[in-house]
């Protein structure tokens, strides 16, 4: 039972950190509004798919992890 509690606390901490990062990234100009991001706005419907932003974040995270993982 102790392992479940520890796992839930770690998952909560990870969610908290991700929430803080998302909050601060929303204030960075240009993130989320790159050319290639799909935005469809209709009368009662909005669809947003940040494909270019996702690719950029993926590249940055991949380079970051590669840099710290190499030995």
PDB file of N, CA, C, O and CB in Angstrom:
ATOM      1  N   UNK A   1       0.816  -1.193   0.000  1.00  0.00           N
ATOM      2  CA  UNK A   1       0.000   0.000   0.000  1.00  0.00           C
ATOM      3  C   UNK A   1       0.866   1.266   0.000  1.00  0.00           C
ATOM      4  O   UNK A   1       0.463   2.301  -0.530  1.00  0.00           O
ATOM      5  CB  UNK A   1      -0.932  -0.007   1.205  1.00  0.00           C
ATOM      6  N   UNK A   2       2.051   1.173   0.595  1.00  0.00           N
ATOM      7  CA  UNK A   2       2.966   2.310   0.652  1.00  0.00           C
ATOM      8  C   UNK A   2       3.431   2.715  -0.740  1.00  0.00           C
ATOM      9  O   UNK A   2       3.613   3.900  -1.015  1.00  0.00           O
ATOM     10  CB  UNK A   2       4.170   1.980   1.530  1.00  0.00           C
ATOM     11  N   UNK A   3       3.625   1.724  -1.626  1.00  0.00           N
ATOM     12  CA  UNK A   3       4.082   2.010  -2.985  1.00  0.00           C
ATOM     13  C   UNK A   3       3.043   2.784  -3.780  1.00  0.00           C
ATOM     14  O   UNK A   3       3.394   3.648  -4.583  1.00  0.00           O
ATOM     15  CB  UNK A   3       4.424   0.718  -3.707  1.00  0.00           C
ATOM     16  N   UNK A   4       1.773   2.485  -3.566  1.00  0.00           N
ATOM     17  CA  UNK A   4       0.707   3.192  -4.284  1.00  0.00           C
ATOM     18  C   UNK A   4       0.687   4.660  -3.863  1.00  0.00           C
ATOM     19  O   UNK A   4       0.546   5.548  -4.704  1.00  0.00           O
ATOM     20  CB  UNK A   4      -0.675   2.530  -4.018  1.00  0.00           C
ATOM     21  N   UNK A   5       0.826   4.912  -2.570  1.00  0.00           N
ATOM     22  CA  UNK A   5       0.842   6.286  -2.083  1.00  0.00           C
ATOM     23  C   UNK A   5       2.010   7.079  -2.634  1.00  0.00           C
ATOM     24  O   UNK A   5       1.855   8.236  -3.025  1.00  0.00           O
ATOM     25  CB  UNK A   5       0.886   6.301  -0.580  1.00  0.00           C
ATOM     26  N   UNK A   6       3.173   6.461  -2.667  1.00  0.00           N
ATOM     27  CA  UNK A   6       4.355   7.130  -3.203  1.00  0.00           C
ATOM     28  C   UNK A   6       4.175   7.405  -4.700  1.00  0.00           C
ATOM     29  O   UNK A   6       4.537   8.476  -5.187  1.00  0.00           O
ATOM     30  CB  UNK A   6       5.622   6.274  -2.957  1.00  0.00           C
ATOM     31  N   UNK A   7       3.623   6.445  -5.413  1.00  0.00           N
ATOM     32  CA  UNK A   7       3.387   6.629  -6.848  1.00  0.00           C
ATOM     33  C   UNK A   7       2.416   7.776  -7.098  1.00  0.00           C
ATOM     34  O   UNK A   7       2.635   8.589  -7.995  1.00  0.00           O
ATOM     35  CB  UNK A   7       2.845   5.336  -7.474  1.00  0.00           C
ATOM     36  N   UNK A   8       1.356   7.846  -6.317  1.00  0.00           N
ATOM     37  CA  UNK A   8       0.384   8.934  -6.477  1.00  0.00           C
ATOM     38  C   UNK A   8       1.006  10.295  -6.160  1.00  0.00           C
ATOM     39  O   UNK A   8       0.693  11.282  -6.825  1.00  0.00           O
ATOM     40  CB  UNK A   8      -0.831   8.695  -5.574  1.00  0.00           C
ATOM     41  N   UNK A   9       1.878  10.359  -5.160  1.00  0.00           N
ATOM     42  CA  UNK A   9       2.537  11.624  -4.841  1.00  0.00           C
ATOM     43  C   UNK A   9       3.488  12.047  -5.955  1.00  0.00           C
ATOM     44  O   UNK A   9       3.556  13.230  -6.289  1.00  0.00           O
ATOM     45  CB  UNK A   9       3.298  11.507  -3.519  1.00  0.00           C
ATOM     46  N   UNK A  10       4.216  11.107  -6.530  1.00  0.00           N
ATOM     47  CA  UNK A  10       5.125  11.426  -7.628  1.00  0.00           C
ATOM     48  C   UNK A  10       4.340  11.888  -8.848  1.00  0.00           C
ATOM     49  O   UNK A  10       4.718  12.862  -9.500  1.00  0.00           O
ATOM     50  CB  UNK A  10       5.997  10.207  -7.983  1.00  0.00           C
ATOM     51  N   UNK A  11       3.247  11.193  -9.157  1.00  0.00           N
ATOM     52  CA  UNK A  11       2.420  11.598 -10.303  1.00  0.00           C
ATOM     53  C   UNK A  11       1.820  12.987 -10.075  1.00  0.00           C
ATOM     54  O   UNK A  11       1.740  13.784 -11.009  1.00  0.00           O
ATOM     55  CB  UNK A  11       1.292  10.566 -10.549  1.00  0.00           C
ATOM     56  N   UNK A  12       1.402  13.282  -8.848  1.00  0.00           N
ATOM     57  CA  UNK A  12       0.873  14.605  -8.533  1.00  0.00           C
ATOM     58  C   UNK A  12       1.928  15.684  -8.690  1.00  0.00           C
ATOM     59  O   UNK A  12       1.640  16.766  -9.200  1.00  0.00           O
ATOM     60  CB  UNK A  12       0.321  14.627  -7.124  1.00  0.00           C
ATOM     61  N   UNK A  13       3.146  15.397  -8.256  1.00  0.00           N
ATOM     62  CA  UNK A  13       4.236  16.367  -8.400  1.00  0.00           C
ATOM     63  C   UNK A  13       4.554  16.614  -9.873  1.00  0.00           C
ATOM     64  O   UNK A  13       4.793  17.751 -10.280  1.00  0.00           O
ATOM     65  CB  UNK A  13       5.496  15.876  -7.662  1.00  0.00           C
ATOM     66  N   UNK A  14       4.555  15.558 -10.659  1.00  0.00           N
ATOM     67  CA  UNK A  14       4.812  15.701 -12.097  1.00  0.00           C
ATOM     68  C   UNK A  14       3.720  16.536 -12.755  1.00  0.00           C
ATOM     69  O   UNK A  14       4.016  17.410 -13.570  1.00  0.00           O
ATOM     70  CB  UNK A  14       4.903  14.317 -12.774  1.00  0.00           C
ATOM     71  N   UNK A  15       2.465  16.277 -12.411  1.00  0.00           N
ATOM     72  CA  UNK A  15       1.356  17.065 -12.965  1.00  0.00           C
ATOM     73  C   UNK A  15       1.464  18.532 -12.556  1.00  0.00           C
ATOM     74  O   UNK A  15       1.166  19.423 -13.352  1.00  0.00           O
ATOM     75  CB  UNK A  15       0.007  16.490 -12.504  1.00  0.00           C
ATOM     76  N   UNK A  16       1.884  18.783 -11.332  1.00  0.00           N
ATOM     77  CA  UNK A  16       2.053  20.158 -10.863  1.00  0.00           C
ATOM     78  C   UNK A  16       3.124  20.879 -11.681  1.00  0.00           C
ATOM     79  O   UNK A  16       2.918  22.012 -12.116  1.00  0.00           O
ATOM     80  CB  UNK A  16       2.422  20.176  -9.366  1.00  0.00           C
ATOM     81  N   UNK A  17       4.267  20.222 -11.889  1.00  0.00           N
ATOM     82  CA  UNK A  17       5.361  20.827 -12.649  1.00  0.00           C
ATOM     83  C   UNK A  17       4.935  21.077 -14.091  1.00  0.00           C
ATOM     84  O   UNK A  17       5.232  22.133 -14.649  1.00  0.00           O
ATOM     85  CB  UNK A  17       6.609  19.927 -12.610  1.00  0.00           C
ATOM     86  N   UNK A  18       4.245  20.121 -14.695  1.00  0.00           N
ATOM     87  CA  UNK A  18       3.769  20.303 -16.072  1.00  0.00           C
ATOM     88  C   UNK A  18       2.778  21.471 -16.134  1.00  0.00           C
ATOM     89  O   UNK A  18       2.809  22.252 -17.085  1.00  0.00           O
ATOM     90  CB  UNK A  18       3.104  18.998 -16.601  1.00  0.00           C
ATOM     91  N   UNK A  19       1.914  21.596 -15.147  1.00  0.00           N
ATOM     92  CA  UNK A  19       0.971  22.709 -15.101  1.00  0.00           C
ATOM     93  C   UNK A  19       1.663  24.054 -15.009  1.00  0.00           C
ATOM     94  O   UNK A  19       1.259  25.009 -15.672  1.00  0.00           O
ATOM     95  CB  UNK A  19       0.038  22.545 -13.936  1.00  0.00           C
ATOM     96  N   UNK A  20       2.696  24.138 -14.199  1.00  0.00           N
ATOM     97  CA  UNK A  20       3.459  25.388 -14.079  1.00  0.00           C
ATOM     98  C   UNK A  20       4.146  25.724 -15.397  1.00  0.00           C
ATOM     99  O   UNK A  20       4.145  26.878 -15.826  1.00  0.00           O
ATOM    100  CB  UNK A  20       4.504  25.284 -12.947  1.00  0.00           C
ATOM    101  N   UNK A  21       4.732  24.719 -16.036  1.00  0.00           N
ATOM    102  CA  UNK A  21       5.408  24.941 -17.322  1.00  0.00           C
ATOM    103  C   UNK A  21       4.419  25.411 -18.381  1.00  0.00           C
ATOM    104  O   UNK A  21       4.708  26.347 -19.126  1.00  0.00           O
ATOM    105  CB  UNK A  21       6.111  23.654 -17.793  1.00  0.00           C
ATOM    106  N   UNK A  22       3.263  24.776 -18.453  1.00  0.00           N
ATOM    107  CA  UNK A  22       2.246  25.162 -19.444  1.00  0.00           C
ATOM    108  C   UNK A  22       1.762  26.582 -19.179  1.00  0.00           C
ATOM    109  O   UNK A  22       1.535  27.342 -20.121  1.00  0.00           O
ATOM    110  CB  UNK A  22       1.051  24.178 -19.418  1.00  0.00           C
ATOM    111  N   UNK A  23       1.602  26.948 -17.916  1.00  0.00           N
ATOM    112  CA  UNK A  23       1.159  28.290 -17.572  1.00  0.00           C
ATOM    113  C   UNK A  23       2.163  29.340 -18.040  1.00  0.00           C
ATOM    114  O   UNK A  23       1.773  30.371 -18.589  1.00  0.00           O
ATOM    115  CB  UNK A  23       0.941  28.405 -16.067  1.00  0.00           C
ATOM    116  N   UNK A  24       3.449  29.084 -17.826  1.00  0.00           N
ATOM    117  CA  UNK A  24       4.458  30.058 -18.242  1.00  0.00           C
ATOM    118  C   UNK A  24       4.688  30.046 -19.746  1.00  0.00           C
ATOM    119  O   UNK A  24       5.005  31.087 -20.320  1.00  0.00           O
ATOM    120  CB  UNK A  24       5.764  29.789 -17.526  1.00  0.00           C
ATOM    121  N   UNK A  25       4.537  28.892 -20.405  1.00  0.00           N
ATOM    122  CA  UNK A  25       4.697  28.848 -21.862  1.00  0.00           C
ATOM    123  C   UNK A  25       3.583  29.597 -22.572  1.00  0.00           C
ATOM    124  O   UNK A  25       3.780  30.094 -23.681  1.00  0.00           O
ATOM    125  CB  UNK A  25       4.735  27.405 -22.347  1.00  0.00           C
ATOM    126  N   UNK A  26       2.417  29.685 -21.949  1.00  0.00           N
ATOM    127  CA  UNK A  26       1.306  30.407 -22.564  1.00  0.00           C
ATOM    128  C   UNK A  26       1.617  31.896 -22.678  1.00  0.00           C
ATOM    129  O   UNK A  26       1.041  32.585 -23.520  1.00  0.00           O
ATOM    130  CB  UNK A  26       0.020  30.198 -21.758  1.00  0.00           C
ATOM    131  N   UNK A  27       2.513  32.393 -21.848  1.00  0.00           N
ATOM    132  CA  UNK A  27       2.847  33.817 -21.862  1.00  0.00           C
ATOM    133  C   UNK A  27       4.023  34.144 -22.779  1.00  0.00           C
ATOM    134  O   UNK A  27       4.322  35.319 -22.990  1.00  0.00           O
ATOM    135  CB  UNK A  27       3.159  34.279 -20.462  1.00  0.00           C
ATOM    136  N   UNK A  28       4.690  33.139 -23.323  1.00  0.00           N
ATOM    137  CA  UNK A  28       5.813  33.363 -24.229  1.00  0.00           C
ATOM    138  C   UNK A  28       5.250  33.690 -25.609  1.00  0.00           C
ATOM    139  O   UNK A  28       4.496  32.895 -26.171  1.00  0.00           O
ATOM    140  CB  UNK A  28       6.764  32.112 -24.285  1.00  0.00           C
ATOM    141  N   UNK A  29       5.608  34.854 -26.164  1.00  0.00           N
ATOM    142  CA  UNK A  29       5.065  35.215 -27.475  1.00  0.00           C
ATOM    143  C   UNK A  29       5.543  34.264 -28.570  1.00  0.00           C
ATOM    144  O   UNK A  29       6.719  33.905 -28.622  1.00  0.00           O
ATOM    145  CB  UNK A  29       5.456  36.644 -27.828  1.00  0.00           C
ATOM    146  N   UNK A  30       4.638  33.868 -29.427  1.00  0.00           N
ATOM    147  CA  UNK A  30       4.979  33.005 -30.552  1.00  0.00           C
ATOM    148  C   UNK A  30       4.718  31.535 -30.301  1.00  0.00           C
ATOM    149  O   UNK A  30       4.440  30.797 -31.246  1.00  0.00           O
ATOM    150  CB  UNK A  30       6.403  33.189 -30.902  1.00  0.00           C
ATOM    151  N   UNK A  31       4.799  31.083 -29.052  1.00  0.00           N
ATOM    152  CA  UNK A  31       4.540  29.672 -28.769  1.00  0.00           C
ATOM    153  C   UNK A  31       3.044  29.440 -28.869  1.00  0.00           C
ATOM    154  O   UNK A  31       2.256  30.113 -28.204  1.00  0.00           O
ATOM    155  CB  UNK A  31       5.080  29.258 -27.359  1.00  0.00           C
ATOM    156  N   UNK A  32       2.660  28.494 -29.694  1.00  0.00           N
ATOM    157  CA  UNK A  32       1.245  28.193 -29.888  1.00  0.00           C
ATOM    158  C   UNK A  32       0.631  28.922 -31.056  1.00  0.00           C
ATOM    159  O   UNK A  32      -0.529  28.683 -31.391  1.00  0.00           O
ATOM    160  CB  UNK A  32       0.486  28.521 -28.658  1.00  0.00           C
ATOM    161  N   UNK A  33       1.376  29.801 -31.680  1.00  0.00           N
ATOM    162  CA  UNK A  33       0.851  30.537 -32.829  1.00  0.00           C
ATOM    163  C   UNK A  33       1.860  30.524 -33.972  1.00  0.00           C
ATOM    164  O   UNK A  33       2.042  31.520 -34.672  1.00  0.00           O
ATOM    165  CB  UNK A  33       0.507  31.987 -32.435  1.00  0.00           C
ATOM    166  N   UNK A  34       2.502  29.393 -34.145  1.00  0.00           N
ATOM    167  CA  UNK A  34       3.492  29.257 -35.206  1.00  0.00           C
ATOM    168  C   UNK A  34       2.807  28.958 -36.541  1.00  0.00           C
ATOM    169  O   UNK A  34       1.698  28.425 -36.562  1.00  0.00           O
ATOM    170  CB  UNK A  34       4.503  28.148 -34.861  1.00  0.00           C
ATOM    171  N   UNK A  35       3.461  29.299 -37.651  1.00  0.00           N
ATOM    172  CA  UNK A  35       2.928  28.881 -38.944  1.00  0.00           C
ATOM    173  C   UNK A  35       2.918  27.356 -39.006  1.00  0.00           C
ATOM    174  O   UNK A  35       3.921  26.720 -38.683  1.00  0.00           O
ATOM    175  CB  UNK A  35       3.766  29.479 -40.116  1.00  0.00           C
ATOM    176  N   UNK A  36       1.826  26.777 -39.405  1.00  0.00           N
ATOM    177  CA  UNK A  36       1.695  25.328 -39.427  1.00  0.00           C
ATOM    178  C   UNK A  36       0.750  24.830 -38.350  1.00  0.00           C
ATOM    179  O   UNK A  36       0.294  23.688 -38.413  1.00  0.00           O
ATOM    180  CB  UNK A  36       3.048  24.679 -39.261  1.00  0.00           C
ATOM    181  N   UNK A  37       0.441  25.670 -37.353  1.00  0.00           N
ATOM    182  CA  UNK A  37      -0.566  25.308 -36.363  1.00  0.00           C
ATOM    183  C   UNK A  37      -1.939  25.465 -37.008  1.00  0.00           C
ATOM    184  O   UNK A  37      -2.204  26.449 -37.698  1.00  0.00           O
ATOM    185  CB  UNK A  37      -0.442  26.188 -35.072  1.00  0.00           C
ATOM    186  N   UNK A  38      -2.792  24.499 -36.778  1.00  0.00           N
ATOM    187  CA  UNK A  38      -4.106  24.479 -37.420  1.00  0.00           C
ATOM    188  C   UNK A  38      -5.131  25.101 -36.484  1.00  0.00           C
ATOM    189  O   UNK A  38      -5.275  24.673 -35.339  1.00  0.00           O
ATOM    190  CB  UNK A  38      -4.520  23.031 -37.804  1.00  0.00           C
ATOM    191  N   UNK A  39      -5.839  26.106 -36.970  1.00  0.00           N
ATOM    192  CA  UNK A  39      -6.894  26.772 -36.213  1.00  0.00           C
ATOM    193  C   UNK A  39      -8.115  26.914 -37.106  1.00  0.00           C
ATOM    194  O   UNK A  39      -8.065  27.567 -38.148  1.00  0.00           O
ATOM    195  CB  UNK A  39      -6.424  28.162 -35.688  1.00  0.00           C
ATOM    196  N   UNK A  40      -9.208  26.297 -36.687  1.00  0.00           N
ATOM    197  CA  UNK A  40     -10.468  26.378 -37.423  1.00  0.00           C
ATOM    198  C   UNK A  40     -11.499  26.969 -36.472  1.00  0.00           C
ATOM    199  O   UNK A  40     -11.802  26.390 -35.429  1.00  0.00           O
ATOM    200  CB  UNK A  40     -10.925  24.964 -37.970  1.00  0.00           C
ATOM    201  N   UNK A  41     -12.035  28.130 -36.844  1.00  0.00           N
ATOM    202  CA  UNK A  41     -13.051  28.785 -36.020  1.00  0.00           C
ATOM    203  C   UNK A  41     -14.347  28.882 -36.808  1.00  0.00           C
ATOM    204  O   UNK A  41     -14.382  29.403 -37.923  1.00  0.00           O
ATOM    205  CB  UNK A  41     -12.580  30.194 -35.562  1.00  0.00           C
ATOM    206  N   UNK A  42     -15.396  28.373 -36.211  1.00  0.00           N
ATOM    207  CA  UNK A  42     -16.736  28.468 -36.776  1.00  0.00           C
ATOM    208  C   UNK A  42     -17.629  29.203 -35.784  1.00  0.00           C
ATOM    209  O   UNK A  42     -17.149  29.721 -34.776  1.00  0.00           O
ATOM    210  CB  UNK A  42     -17.311  27.056 -37.110  1.00  0.00           C
ATOM    211  N   UNK A  43     -18.906  29.246 -36.063  1.00  0.00           N
ATOM    212  CA  UNK A  43     -19.841  29.983 -35.227  1.00  0.00           C
ATOM    213  C   UNK A  43     -19.822  29.508 -33.772  1.00  0.00           C
ATOM    214  O   UNK A  43     -19.615  30.319 -32.869  1.00  0.00           O
ATOM    215  CB  UNK A  43     -21.239  29.857 -35.790  1.00  0.00           C
ATOM    216  N   UNK A  44     -20.031  28.231 -33.530  1.00  0.00           N
ATOM    217  CA  UNK A  44     -20.066  27.675 -32.176  1.00  0.00           C
ATOM    218  C   UNK A  44     -19.004  26.608 -31.968  1.00  0.00           C
ATOM    219  O   UNK A  44     -19.176  25.717 -31.135  1.00  0.00           O
ATOM    220  CB  UNK A  44     -21.434  27.095 -31.884  1.00  0.00           C
ATOM    221  N   UNK A  45     -17.915  26.687 -32.711  1.00  0.00           N
ATOM    222  CA  UNK A  45     -16.934  25.616 -32.671  1.00  0.00           C
ATOM    223  C   UNK A  45     -15.543  26.184 -32.946  1.00  0.00           C
ATOM    224  O   UNK A  45     -15.359  26.983 -33.864  1.00  0.00           O
ATOM    225  CB  UNK A  45     -17.287  24.512 -33.693  1.00  0.00           C
ATOM    226  N   UNK A  46     -14.585  25.771 -32.156  1.00  0.00           N
ATOM    227  CA  UNK A  46     -13.189  26.135 -32.386  1.00  0.00           C
ATOM    228  C   UNK A  46     -12.342  24.879 -32.267  1.00  0.00           C
ATOM    229  O   UNK A  46     -12.418  24.154 -31.275  1.00  0.00           O
ATOM    230  CB  UNK A  46     -12.711  27.231 -31.380  1.00  0.00           C
ATOM    231  N   UNK A  47     -11.531  24.633 -33.295  1.00  0.00           N
ATOM    232  CA  UNK A  47     -10.617  23.496 -33.283  1.00  0.00           C
ATOM    233  C   UNK A  47      -9.207  24.039 -33.449  1.00  0.00           C
ATOM    234  O   UNK A  47      -8.920  24.786 -34.384  1.00  0.00           O
ATOM    235  CB  UNK A  47     -10.966  22.459 -34.409  1.00  0.00           C
ATOM    236  N   UNK A  48      -8.332  23.653 -32.527  1.00  0.00           N
ATOM    237  CA  UNK A  48      -6.945  24.118 -32.573  1.00  0.00           C
ATOM    238  C   UNK A  48      -6.039  22.922 -32.413  1.00  0.00           C
ATOM    239  O   UNK A  48      -6.147  22.178 -31.438  1.00  0.00           O
ATOM    240  CB  UNK A  48      -6.659  25.182 -31.473  1.00  0.00           C
ATOM    241  N   UNK A  49      -5.132  22.729 -33.380  1.00  0.00           N
ATOM    242  CA  UNK A  49      -4.168  21.638 -33.319  1.00  0.00           C
ATOM    243  C   UNK A  49      -2.783  22.225 -33.569  1.00  0.00           C
ATOM    244  O   UNK A  49      -2.447  22.549 -34.707  1.00  0.00           O
ATOM    245  CB  UNK A  49      -4.506  20.513 -34.359  1.00  0.00           C
ATOM    246  N   UNK A  50      -1.975  22.366 -32.515  1.00  0.00           N
ATOM    247  CA  UNK A  50      -0.661  23.019 -32.648  1.00  0.00           C
ATOM    248  C   UNK A  50       0.420  22.066 -33.151  1.00  0.00           C
ATOM    249  O   UNK A  50       1.312  21.689 -32.391  1.00  0.00           O
ATOM    250  CB  UNK A  50      -0.234  23.604 -31.312  1.00  0.00           C
ATOM    251  N   UNK A  51       0.348  21.677 -34.414  1.00  0.00           N
ATOM    252  CA  UNK A  51       1.277  20.678 -34.944  1.00  0.00           C
ATOM    253  C   UNK A  51       2.704  21.224 -35.031  1.00  0.00           C
ATOM    254  O   UNK A  51       3.648  20.516 -34.681  1.00  0.00           O
ATOM    255  CB  UNK A  51       0.814  20.210 -36.324  1.00  0.00           C
ATOM    256  N   UNK A  52       2.879  22.450 -35.484  1.00  0.00           N
ATOM    257  CA  UNK A  52       4.231  23.015 -35.592  1.00  0.00           C
ATOM    258  C   UNK A  52       4.828  23.248 -34.205  1.00  0.00           C
ATOM    259  O   UNK A  52       6.019  23.017 -33.995  1.00  0.00           O
ATOM    260  CB  UNK A  52       4.205  24.339 -36.389  1.00  0.00           C
ATOM    261  N   UNK A  53       4.015  23.700 -33.271  1.00  0.00           N
ATOM    262  CA  UNK A  53       4.476  23.895 -31.900  1.00  0.00           C
ATOM    263  C   UNK A  53       4.865  22.563 -31.277  1.00  0.00           C
ATOM    264  O   UNK A  53       5.866  22.485 -30.565  1.00  0.00           O
ATOM    265  CB  UNK A  53       3.393  24.583 -31.056  1.00  0.00           C
ATOM    266  N   UNK A  54       4.093  21.520 -31.532  1.00  0.00           N
ATOM    267  CA  UNK A  54       4.397  20.192 -30.991  1.00  0.00           C
ATOM    268  C   UNK A  54       5.718  19.659 -31.542  1.00  0.00           C
ATOM    269  O   UNK A  54       6.509  19.069 -30.805  1.00  0.00           O
ATOM    270  CB  UNK A  54       3.260  19.211 -31.315  1.00  0.00           C
ATOM    271  N   UNK A  55       5.953  19.864 -32.820  1.00  0.00           N
ATOM    272  CA  UNK A  55       7.211  19.414 -33.431  1.00  0.00           C
ATOM    273  C   UNK A  55       8.391  20.178 -32.834  1.00  0.00           C
ATOM    274  O   UNK A  55       9.428  19.584 -32.540  1.00  0.00           O
ATOM    275  CB  UNK A  55       7.172  19.604 -34.971  1.00  0.00           C
ATOM    276  N   UNK A  56       8.240  21.485 -32.653  1.00  0.00           N
ATOM    277  CA  UNK A  56       9.309  22.298 -32.072  1.00  0.00           C
ATOM    278  C   UNK A  56       9.620  21.859 -30.642  1.00  0.00           C
ATOM    279  O   UNK A  56      10.789  21.705 -30.288  1.00  0.00           O
ATOM    280  CB  UNK A  56       8.923  23.783 -32.095  1.00  0.00           C
ATOM    281  N   UNK A  57       8.607  21.658 -29.828  1.00  0.00           N
ATOM    282  CA  UNK A  57       8.807  21.211 -28.449  1.00  0.00           C
ATOM    283  C   UNK A  57       9.443  19.830 -28.428  1.00  0.00           C
ATOM    284  O   UNK A  57      10.312  19.563 -27.598  1.00  0.00           O
ATOM    285  CB  UNK A  57       7.472  21.196 -27.681  1.00  0.00           C
ATOM    286  N   UNK A  58       9.025  18.953 -29.324  1.00  0.00           N
ATOM    287  CA  UNK A  58       9.599  17.616 -29.397  1.00  0.00           C
ATOM    288  C   UNK A  58      11.085  17.670 -29.746  1.00  0.00           C
ATOM    289  O   UNK A  58      11.885  16.945 -29.155  1.00  0.00           O
ATOM    290  CB  UNK A  58       8.847  16.773 -30.425  1.00  0.00           C
ATOM    291  N   UNK A  59      11.455  18.514 -30.691  1.00  0.00           N
ATOM    292  CA  UNK A  59      12.866  18.656 -31.065  1.00  0.00           C
ATOM    293  C   UNK A  59      13.706  19.201 -29.913  1.00  0.00           C
ATOM    294  O   UNK A  59      14.805  18.713 -29.648  1.00  0.00           O
ATOM    295  CB  UNK A  59      12.999  19.571 -32.279  1.00  0.00           C
ATOM    296  N   UNK A  60      13.184  20.209 -29.239  1.00  0.00           N
ATOM    297  CA  UNK A  60      13.919  20.799 -28.114  1.00  0.00           C
ATOM    298  C   UNK A  60      14.096  19.781 -26.998  1.00  0.00           C
ATOM    299  O   UNK A  60      15.192  19.648 -26.454  1.00  0.00           O
ATOM    300  CB  UNK A  60      13.190  22.046 -27.582  1.00  0.00           C
ATOM    301  N   UNK A  61      13.029  19.059 -26.647  1.00  0.00           N
ATOM    302  CA  UNK A  61      13.134  18.045 -25.593  1.00  0.00           C
ATOM    303  C   UNK A  61      14.050  16.901 -26.002  1.00  0.00           C
ATOM    304  O   UNK A  61      14.792  16.382 -25.168  1.00  0.00           O
ATOM    305  CB  UNK A  61      11.754  17.499 -25.246  1.00  0.00           C
ATOM    306  N   UNK A  62      14.016  16.498 -27.266  1.00  0.00           N
ATOM    307  CA  UNK A  62      14.888  15.426 -27.739  1.00  0.00           C
ATOM    308  C   UNK A  62      16.357  15.834 -27.639  1.00  0.00           C
ATOM    309  O   UNK A  62      17.192  15.048 -27.192  1.00  0.00           O
ATOM    310  CB  UNK A  62      14.540  15.051 -29.187  1.00  0.00           C
ATOM    311  N   UNK A  63      16.671  17.056 -28.053  1.00  0.00           N
ATOM    312  CA  UNK A  63      18.041  17.542 -27.949  1.00  0.00           C
ATOM    313  C   UNK A  63      18.476  17.657 -26.489  1.00  0.00           C
ATOM    314  O   UNK A  63      19.607  17.307 -26.151  1.00  0.00           O
ATOM    315  CB  UNK A  63      18.179  18.895 -28.648  1.00  0.00           C
ATOM    316  N   UNK A  64      17.599  18.138 -25.634  1.00  0.00           N
ATOM    317  CA  UNK A  64      17.899  18.271 -24.212  1.00  0.00           C
ATOM    318  C   UNK A  64      18.180  16.909 -23.585  1.00  0.00           C
ATOM    319  O   UNK A  64      19.169  16.745 -22.870  1.00  0.00           O
ATOM    320  CB  UNK A  64      16.741  18.960 -23.484  1.00  0.00           C
ATOM    321  N   UNK A  65      17.319  15.941 -23.850  1.00  0.00           N
ATOM    322  CA  UNK A  65      17.507  14.604 -23.290  1.00  0.00           C
ATOM    323  C   UNK A  65      18.727  13.908 -23.879  1.00  0.00           C
ATOM    324  O   UNK A  65      19.431  13.192 -23.169  1.00  0.00           O
ATOM    325  CB  UNK A  65      16.268  13.758 -23.527  1.00  0.00           C
ATOM    326  N   UNK A  66      18.985  14.110 -25.171  1.00  0.00           N
ATOM    327  CA  UNK A  66      20.163  13.514 -25.802  1.00  0.00           C
ATOM    328  C   UNK A  66      21.441  14.076 -25.170  1.00  0.00           C
ATOM    329  O   UNK A  66      22.392  13.341 -24.901  1.00  0.00           O
ATOM    330  CB  UNK A  66      20.153  13.776 -27.332  1.00  0.00           C
ATOM    331  N   UNK A  67      21.443  15.396 -24.937  1.00  0.00           N
ATOM    332  CA  UNK A  67      22.626  16.032 -24.376  1.00  0.00           C
ATOM    333  C   UNK A  67      22.938  15.516 -22.972  1.00  0.00           C
ATOM    334  O   UNK A  67      24.104  15.293 -22.646  1.00  0.00           O
ATOM    335  CB  UNK A  67      22.440  17.538 -24.344  1.00  0.00           C
ATOM    336  N   UNK A  68      21.914  15.321 -22.135  1.00  0.00           N
ATOM    337  CA  UNK A  68      22.143  14.870 -20.771  1.00  0.00           C
ATOM    338  C   UNK A  68      22.217  13.362 -20.630  1.00  0.00           C
ATOM    339  O   UNK A  68      22.594  12.862 -19.571  1.00  0.00           O
ATOM    340  CB  UNK A  68      21.072  15.391 -19.891  1.00  0.00           C
ATOM    341  N   UNK A  69      21.865  12.630 -21.671  1.00  0.00           N
ATOM    342  CA  UNK A  69      21.871  11.175 -21.596  1.00  0.00           C
ATOM    343  C   UNK A  69      23.137  10.567 -22.184  1.00  0.00           C
ATOM    344  O   UNK A  69      23.432   9.402 -21.917  1.00  0.00           O
ATOM    345  CB  UNK A  69      20.665  10.619 -22.307  1.00  0.00           C
ATOM    346  N   UNK A  70      23.884  11.312 -22.965  1.00  0.00           N
ATOM    347  CA  UNK A  70      25.088  10.755 -23.581  1.00  0.00           C
ATOM    348  C   UNK A  70      26.202  10.618 -22.547  1.00  0.00           C
ATOM    349  O   UNK A  70      26.281  11.396 -21.596  1.00  0.00           O
ATOM    350  CB  UNK A  70      25.555  11.638 -24.755  1.00  0.00           C
ATOM    351  N   UNK A  71      27.038   9.646 -22.738  1.00  0.00           N
ATOM    352  CA  UNK A  71      28.122   9.402 -21.770  1.00  0.00           C
ATOM    353  C   UNK A  71      29.421   9.230 -22.461  1.00  0.00           C
ATOM    354  O   UNK A  71      30.444   9.018 -21.809  1.00  0.00           O
ATOM    355  CB  UNK A  71      27.841   8.188 -20.922  1.00  0.00           C
TER     356      UNK A  71
END
